[in-house]
Amino acid sequence: MSDGVALAEDRRRDIVRKTRDGLDAAARRGRKGGRPRVVDDDKRRAILARHAEGQSLREIARGVGVSLAVVHGEVRAARQPAE
């Protein structure tokens, strides 16, 4: 293996280690990465109630003010047993 490839692999391993260490440290401080959730408990209840009434997912998305993908995700999550 050439010296350049070995150096690049060492740098990559170092970046991965530092990233993982940083995420672990943030988790210990109670921080969690990722995008904030758009659905609070009130919106979740509204989505599930409208779904139980038989409204289409598109109608629910328009009425609650969220994307169709969010409605799909909430309905799917409600169908799965709690873990």
C-alpha positions, 0 to 999 in steps of 0.5 A, a space after each residue: 500500500 502506498 504511503 499516500 493511501 495509508 495516510 488518507 486512511 489514518 486521517 479518515 479513521 481519526 475523523 471518524 473517531 473524533 466525530 464519534 467521541 463528539 457525539 458521545 459527549 453530546 449525548 452524555 450532556 443530553 443533546 441529541 442531533 438531527 432535525 427537530 420534530 414537526 409533530 407535537 402531541 396535539 398534532 399527533 392526536 389530530 392526525 390519528 383522530 382524523 385517520 380514525 374518522 376515515 379522512 384521506 392522508 392528503 386531507 389530513 396533511 392539508 388540515 393539520 399543516 404538515 407534509 404527506 410524509 409526516 402523516 404517513 410516518 405518524 400513522 405507520 408509527 401508531 400501527 406498530 406496537 410500542 417497543 
